[in-house]
């Protein structure tokens, strides 16, 4: 979502809030801005044991395979 420009941080936070409202089993966020979405999901009540953040897609893949 890097193409979002100046709105990127705000839109990632909005996405995190939305994720907390929906019924996902896990959140695996990859990349620097996705950390904002993960943090916002946690602030809005998403179970902390089900939120994972990875620096990149390779690390996110490792998280997926470990579940």
C-alpha angles and dihedrals in degrees: 000000000000090000090074092088118190092001094055098101094046093046092049089052090049089051090052091053090050092049090056090056095050129073105254120149094215142003117216108182120189126196137028099285093043087066086071090057091049092049092049092050089054092048088053096053107272110152107264093217088061099051118087129178126199130187092226144355093273091058090044088055090054090052090051093050092049094057 
